[in-house]
């Protein structure tokens, strides 16, 4: 799966990030849905729906965020906040 490298945006000990997203269609019938996760793909990734919004993602793999979406949509992500911590799940 494709990944976003976050090393230039957050420290290595960041465990949670707040993302602002925008999804744009490249085809008239495209569904505005994408998935985000960190580390191995979980059973329940964070699901993004609609043209824009905000989401929180736990970083299981430091400074890395994976994503998946239909080929006929464009996904833009921006880190708006992060939380440093060492807590376990």
Secondary structure, DSSP 8 states (H G I E B T S, - for coil): -EEEE-TTTS-TTEEEEEEEEEEEESSTT---EEEEESSS--SS-EEEESSEEEEEEE-SSTTEEEEEE-TTEEEEEEEEEEEE-----
